[in-house]
Amino acid sequence: MTTSNINKLQTVNPQTLKKLLEEQNVTLIDVREPGEYAGEHIPGAGLVSLSQFDPRKVPQDEDTQVILYCRSGNRSTMAAQKLFDTGFTKVTHLEGGMGAWKQAGYPTKINQNAPMSLMRQVQIVAGSLVLAGTLLGAFVSPWFLLLSGFVGAGLMFAGITDTCALGILLAKLPYNQRSRA
């Protein structure tokens, strides 16, 4: 039986994180996928993506605080649970993730040659499937309309749960595995 330690997860706001980074008292870990990290990340952050998360890759230094972040805070919460399960006693994540950091006006490191964002890839693939299902449903067989309905249900589920199966699949493609910025 695994005891949940998620209630021990501490949060920091962007202002506090900025101060800690300036004081060099933090090990900042980005848990998004390599393609997302390559496109844009907080300067000074290392990458340990959630899909290949290995707690042994997270430095355990008594003098620094481990802070995780992702796009919104959902994946960093899951990564924190993995750290707690392996014996970490103190884990912190950035409240609101990268969005909150950018909204606070703090700089990010952007790579214009990085792969297209996962959100745009999901929109293109989902939109293409809906269009194909609709056209095939209109001109070939009404059964193809189920494809459009399936994609719509998937998008609705992704919005409600803040987890996107299509995004997870796309993140595993080789061109999305590049993490160099």
C-alpha positions in Angstrom: 0.0 0.0 0.0 1.3 3.4 -1.0 0.6 6.2 1.3 -0.1 9.4 -0.4 2.3 12.2 0.6 0.8 14.7 -1.9 -0.4 16.8 1.0 3.2 17.5 1.8 3.7 19.1 -1.6 4.6 22.7 -1.1 4.0 25.4 -3.7 5.9 28.6 -4.6 4.6 31.5 -6.6 6.7 32.9 -9.5 8.0 35.8 -7.4 9.4 33.4 -4.8 10.9 31.1 -7.4 12.6 34.1 -9.1 14.1 35.1 -5.8 15.3 31.6 -5.1 16.8 31.2 -8.6 18.7 34.5 -8.1 20.0 33.2 -4.7 20.9 29.9 -6.4 19.2 28.0 -3.6 17.1 25.8 -5.9 17.3 22.9 -8.2 14.6 23.6 -10.8 13.2 20.7 -12.8 11.0 20.9 -15.8 8.8 17.8 -16.0 7.2 18.6 -19.4 8.2 16.6 -22.5 11.5 17.2 -24.3 9.9 19.0 -27.2 8.1 21.4 -24.9 11.3 22.0 -23.0 13.2 22.6 -26.2 10.7 25.2 -27.3 10.7 27.2 -24.2 11.7 26.8 -20.6 12.7 28.8 -17.5 16.4 29.6 -17.6 18.4 27.4 -15.3 15.9 24.5 -15.3 16.9 20.9 -16.0 14.7 18.4 -17.8 13.3 15.2 -16.3 10.1 14.6 -18.3 7.2 13.0 -16.6 6.8 10.3 -19.2 10.3 9.0 -18.4 10.5 10.3 -14.9 13.2 8.7 -12.8 13.6 10.1 -9.3 17.3 9.1 -9.4 17.8 11.8 -12.0 16.7 14.5 -9.6 19.6 15.8 -7.5 19.3 15.3 -3.8 21.3 18.1 -2.2 20.6 19.2 1.3 21.5 22.8 0.5 19.1 23.3 -2.3 15.4 23.0 -2.6 13.9 20.9 -5.4 11.2 22.7 -7.3 9.3 21.1 -10.1 7.2 22.8 -12.8 5.2 22.0 -15.9 2.7 23.9 -18.0 0.0 24.2 -15.5 1.0 22.3 -12.3 -0.8 19.0 -13.1 2.2 17.0 -14.2 4.5 18.5 -11.6 2.1 17.3 -8.9 2.3 13.7 -10.4 6.1 13.9 -10.5 6.2 15.1 -6.9 4.2 12.1 -5.9 6.8 9.9 -7.5 9.5 11.7 -5.6 7.7 11.2 -2.3 7.2 7.5 -3.1 11.0 7.1 -3.4 11.8 8.9 -0.1 12.0 12.6 -0.8 10.6 14.4 2.2 10.4 17.9 0.8 9.2 18.7 -2.7 7.9 22.0 -4.0 6.3 22.9 -7.3 5.6 26.2 -9.1 2.0 27.1 -8.6 0.4 27.6 -12.0 3.5 26.3 -13.8 5.0 28.0 -16.8 1.8 29.9 -17.5 2.1 31.7 -14.1 5.8 32.3 -14.7 5.2 34.0 -18.0 2.1 35.9 -16.7 4.4 37.4 -14.0 6.5 38.7 -16.8 9.7 36.7 -16.1 12.0 35.6 -18.9 12.0 32.3 -20.6 14.6 30.7 -22.9 13.0 30.3 -26.3 14.3 28.2 -29.2 12.7 29.2 -32.5 14.0 25.9 -34.1 12.2 23.7 -31.6 9.4 21.4 -32.7 5.9 23.0 -32.9 4.1 23.1 -29.5 2.3 20.0 -28.5 -1.0 22.0 -28.2 -0.7 23.0 -31.8 0.1 19.5 -32.9 -3.0 18.2 -31.0 -5.2 20.9 -32.6 -3.9 19.9 -36.1 -4.3 16.2 -35.6 -7.7 16.4 -33.9 -9.0 19.0 -36.4 -7.9 16.8 -39.3 -9.6 13.7 -37.8 -12.8 15.6 -37.3 -12.7 17.0 -40.8 -11.9 13.6 -42.3 -14.7 12.0 -40.3 -17.2 14.6 -41.3 -16.3 14.4 -45.0 -16.2 10.7 -45.1 -19.5 10.6 -43.1 -21.2 12.9 -45.7 -19.8 11.3 -48.8 -18.9 7.7 -48.0 -20.8 6.3 -45.1 -22.5 7.9 -42.1 -20.5 5.5 -39.9 -17.5 7.7 -40.3 -19.2 10.3 -38.3 -18.3 8.2 -35.2 -14.7 9.2 -35.8 -15.6 12.9 -35.4 -17.7 12.0 -32.3 -14.9 10.0 -30.8 -12.4 12.9 -31.3 -14.9 15.3 -29.8 -15.4 13.1 -26.8 -11.6 12.8 -26.4 -11.2 16.6 -26.5 -13.9 17.0 -23.9 -12.3 14.4 -21.6 -8.9 16.1 -22.0 -10.4 19.5 -21.1 -12.2 18.1 -18.0 -9.3 16.1 -16.7 -6.4 18.3 -17.9 -4.8 15.1 -19.4 -4.6 14.6 -23.1 -4.0 11.1 -24.4 -3.3 12.5 -27.9 -0.8 14.9 -26.6 1.0 12.1 -24.7 1.1 10.0 -27.9 2.4 12.9 -29.9 5.1 13.7 -27.3 6.6 10.2 -27.9 7.3 10.9 -31.5 11.0 11.2 -32.3 10.9 14.8 -33.4 9.3 15.7 -30.1 12.1 14.0 -28.1 14.7 16.7 -28.8 15.4 18.6 -25.7 18.3 20.9 -26.7 17.4 24.5 -26.5 
